[in-house]
Amino acid sequence: MKKIETFAGVFKARGVERRDFLKFCSLISVSLGLAPALVPRIVHAMEHKPRIPVLWLHGLECTCCTESFIRSSHPIAADMILNMISLDYDDTLNAAAGHQFEEIRKQIMEEYKGKYILAVEGNAPLKDNGVYCMVGGQSFTSMLKETAENAMAVISWGSCASFGCVQNAKPNPTGAVPIHKIIKNKPIVNVPGCPPIAEVMTGVITHLLTFGKLPELDRLNRPKAFYGTRIHDKCYRRPFFDAGMFVENFDDEGTRKGWCLYKMGCKGPTTYNSCSTIMWNEGTSFPIKSGHPCIGCSEPGFWDNGPFYTRLAEVPFVASDSGADKVGMYAVGAAAAGMAVHAVGTAIKKAKNDSDSNPTQEG
Amino acid sequence: MSKRIVVDPITRIEGHLRIEAVLDENNVIKDAYSSGTMWRGLELILKGRDPRDAWAFTQRICGVCTTVHALTSVRCVEDAIGAQIPPNARIIRNLIDVTQHTQDHLVHFYHLHALDWVDVVSALSADPKETSRIAQSLSAWPKSSPGYFKELQTRLTKFVESGQLGIFSNAYWGHKAYKLPAEVNLIAVAHYLEALDFQKEIVKIHAVFGGKNPHPNYTIGGMTCAIDPNSDNAINIQQLNMVKKIIDDTATFIDQVYIPDLIAIAGYYKGWLHGEGLGNYLSYGNFPQTADPASGLWPSGAILGKDLATIHEIDLADMGQVQEEIARSWYTYSKGDQAALHPWEGETNPKYVGPDLPYEYLDTDHKYSWLKAPRWKGNPMEVGPLARVLLQYAKQEPMIVDTVNGVLGALDVGPEALFSTLGRTAARGIECKQTAGFMSKFYNQLIDNIKAGDYQVFNNDLWDPERWPKECKGFGYTEAPRGALAHWIHIKDKKILDYQIVVPSTWNASPRDGKGQPGAYEAALANTPMEDPEQPLEVLRTIHSFDPCLACASHIMDMNGNEITTVKIV
């Protein structure tokens, strides 16, 4: 086994001043939406935990998740992949290719049994023996199963891995299914969105590194910290909705005054995501702020919930604090409680979130 | 005695690509085969949907070249229904598009391509003082002190010593084909990290006008980002100032980091002029300056056999020009597998006849890819930055002529050096300098319009499908960072009847066609000598010089997608 370093050790070794290290920890707490009082705990965690190997697989996808990931502003991508985790296997960034690349995956699976994270971008086509996605001469589906076998936990990046996304839209020609339909014996965190917000992606990983456990999940296995409320409920245009002031077409006076986009088809009222709070690209904007209705890209089956410019028939739960668990008829008991990791390097116990109790829909 | 090597997966690209190559006894590549190993079948998914939604579906073909499919799709639908967009919408779309080109090229050079030329581990033995001297001789970029490089080197050393090499694991460090001195390697590693941080700034322009990146929002009829300098809920001077600063910072980064690095690195590899390939180049043109799609700053045209004196005109509506073949692809055609079909009459009937999984080798004597083989008047063509730069060079575009001659002069090589892997990589950098300039140009056009009182970004005339013709066809095109891209649509009763796309990486990564003509990757790999066939660095160099995007290449939306249901289980 190779020597495993702590974050603080890595930071120090890289010449990062302690002052900067503490600042970094504060930024993480902000990105996770934590109280400043928790910063010392983050500092402690960073000083005592080693870097976790991450194997990042790509199935049927468009790589928008990776692109979003490298847009993260806190932490920045370079810190994330060089200092905080050990991103050992990723098609998009690895220097090695072909069998040298595949050897890395096999080595980590063996050397870090039960101690690595499997991150999956995209999903797996089950039709026709998986010939619609092949990697290194094997089907992506078999590769996924093989790599999940020894993983500590699985992160399903984006709507493809979480819910199926575009290739899973009707009529789903390749039989594409989300990851939890294939991997049933591991804790899975769904991080939906097309793509997910950059700081949500890095936030999910830093939550695990910092607190030693996966974030609390809702009934669709989404972290409550980032998918707890509807976009509509925190939307800065919400007062116009309540006042009944709506954009009627994209060239009217309401567009320039920032009125509500509900009548233009906005799916904010049925979409759970952090777009209206964290926003995109370091808080620069989000779709509604650019005058475009939300297309609901983090919701299961959103491609088939359209057309995008047709308004929702009804807006559920006008109350602003209704969490995802309160909407719908599903039992609250299906929610996966925060899954404990005794320490990094210890396998996370199987969470009670297997797909039988998971109401995720596809299509 | 020939031997066969396989590189699968090809990393540092988008999507799933496999290369098989046959080497002679001197380890020179005799034949190469390019195989796209993924297919998503979006054509069926799009059928019957609202054409106004098509941009969002097609955008998800690719998140690396995000925006280019969305842009092409709105152009395509607007062409079909006859919609006009306001000048501001055209300018904003151009600005989003050119921002994409610039950011994409920068990311490609440092994060997808540089490690084919840069030995990260060698940087550990660099002298920081000498590194600083070299860096300062190349550029005025301020992050160039001995202390800066010393600190980076210390971090890098500890990283390597940790034994957890992450993305640099098990690569080709120490390979004989690496030629850079340790100091230049250290400069490149520094800029790899700086560019990784900076690239995220550039695309904030997408967030301003399209709400987010990746996958900013478009709409047919214009854009939705309202402009009003006197509103606190529309694009006003604060957001425009942000865009301006990003544009200025981007131009500085390209001029002071990317271009000097490109020239410095290329200087050590100018003896490695392999990878010429087809010698046929195709570009559709882009960045329209009026309502006429053909009014682009980038010209359209085709070059055959490296003959820059003859530019062939192209017509995407001509049934005899752009055609797709499937003789060596995992599809069938109802007219027989030797047919070549224009997109308007295209078919996509997937039929996998490759080896059972898992396999060691593909059957490259027969069908071996999920990519079709697009051809222009029967010719395999290369698309991308080199095609565009050559076309502009041939048409004597002053900025391109000056920059190309400047780069060739700095490297002390002749124009023939452009026809190579290195030429492809240099062309991308040259083009990036041009697109950084276009960012500023389009920004100024937008400011001039706003100043003149024109705030309109959307035209509502044909938003309502009730006002559309009962049946119509159209096409839209652009030049994506990776090359020529076009969509074709057939609308009937307000719904998508058929949708078809021919994508840059399908041109470049295509398998052989019915006549046995290789695609651009395959041709470019031929005759390349390899130092060590076990360590396929030379293959990666040439493939990466095209900037492959396989999710794009293998998506294929098609005219007769319904026949897909006849696919046999293999």
Interface residues (C-beta under 8 A of the other chain):
Chain A: K2 K3 I4 E5 V10 A13 R14 G15 R51 P53 H58 L60 E61 C62 T63 C64 C65 T66 E67 S68 I70 R71 S72 S73 I76 A77 A78 I81 L82 I85 S86 L87 D88 Y89 D90 D91 T92 L93 N94 A95 A96 A97 G98 H99 Q100 F101 E103 I104 Q107 P125 K127 D128 N129 G130 V131 Y132 C133 M134 V135 G136 G137 Q138 S139 S142 C165 V166 Q167 A169 K170 P171 N172 P173 T174 A176 C194 P195 A198 N249 F250 D251 T255 R256 K257 G258 C275 W280 N281 E282 T284 S285 F286 P287 I288 K289 S290 G291 H292 I295 C297 W303 G306 P307 F308 Y309
Chain B: V6 V7 D8 P9 I10 T11 R12 I13 E14 G15 H16 R18 T37 M38 W39 R40 G41 L42 L44 I45 R49 D50 R52 D53 A56 F57 R60 I61 C62 G63 V64 T66 H111 L112 L115 V120 E151 T154 R155 K158 F159 S162 G163 Q164 L165 G166 I167 F168 S169 N170 A171 Y172 L193 L196 D197 Q199 K200 V203 K204 H206 A207 V208 F209 G210 G211 K212 N213 P214 H215 P216 N217 T219 G221 G222 M223 T224 C225 A226 I227 D228 S231 D232 N233 A234 M242 W330 P350 Y352 G354 D356 L357 P358 Y359 E360 W370 Y455 Q456 V457 F458 N459 N460 W463 Q535 P536 L540 A551 I564 V567 I569 V570
